Amino acid sequence: MKLETSILDVLSGERLSALDILNKINQHRTIPFSLGSLYPPLNRLEKKGFIESNWGEEEEGAGGARRKYYKKVDRIGEITP
């Protein structure tokens, strides 16, 4: 299964950060994907209009860092990326 397809499956009905997406995808894999391998397909999916992203609020526990969250765009007649 392509990583892009796995990302879309994980994002069905959820708004997740890249780390949350990665953890869900790697949950059932014997050889896990790295976080760096996740960003190119996320960017491709966003450019194609399959997902959208936005920045979350600053988090105290993360030293004020903000996370980027992704969600699947509802599309009629969706085609495979």
C-alpha positions in Angstrom: 0.0 0.0 0.0 1.3 3.4 -0.9 2.1 5.8 1.9 -0.3 8.4 0.5 -3.2 5.9 0.7 -2.3 5.0 4.3 -2.3 8.7 5.2 -5.8 9.2 3.7 -7.0 6.0 5.5 -5.7 7.3 8.9 -7.1 10.8 8.4 -10.6 9.6 7.7 -12.8 11.6 10.1 -9.8 12.8 12.2 -7.6 15.8 12.5 -4.1 14.7 13.4 -0.5 16.0 13.7 2.2 14.4 11.5 3.5 12.4 14.6 0.0 11.1 15.3 -0.4 10.0 11.7 3.0 8.3 11.7 2.2 6.4 14.9 -1.1 5.1 13.6 0.5 4.0 10.3 3.5 2.3 12.0 1.2 0.5 14.5 0.9 -2.6 12.3 4.2 -2.4 10.3 7.2 -4.6 10.9 9.5 -1.9 9.4 8.3 1.5 10.5 8.4 4.7 8.4 10.4 7.6 9.7 8.9 11.0 10.3 11.0 12.5 7.5 9.4 10.1 5.0 6.0 11.4 5.9 6.3 15.0 4.9 6.7 14.6 1.1 3.5 12.7 0.7 1.7 15.0 3.0 2.8 18.0 0.9 1.7 16.2 -2.3 -1.7 15.3 -0.9 -2.2 18.9 0.2 -1.2 20.3 -3.2 -3.6 17.9 -4.9 -6.4 19.0 -2.6 -6.9 15.7 -0.8 -6.0 17.1 2.6 -5.6 20.5 4.3 -3.5 21.6 7.2 -3.5 24.3 9.8 -1.4 25.3 12.8 -2.6 24.4 16.3 -2.2 26.5 19.4 1.1 26.9 21.2 1.7 24.1 23.7 3.3 24.8 27.1 4.8 21.3 27.4 6.6 21.7 24.0 8.3 25.0 24.9 5.7 27.1 23.1 6.0 25.1 19.8 3.0 24.7 17.6 2.0 21.6 15.7 0.6 21.4 12.2 -2.6 19.4 12.0 -3.9 17.7 8.9 -7.4 16.6 7.9 -8.9 14.9 4.9 -11.0 17.1 2.6 -14.5 15.8 1.9 -14.6 15.2 -1.9 -17.4 13.9 -4.0 -16.2 11.3 -6.6 -12.8 11.0 -5.0 -10.1 9.4 -7.1 -7.0 7.6 -5.9 -4.0 10.0 -5.4 
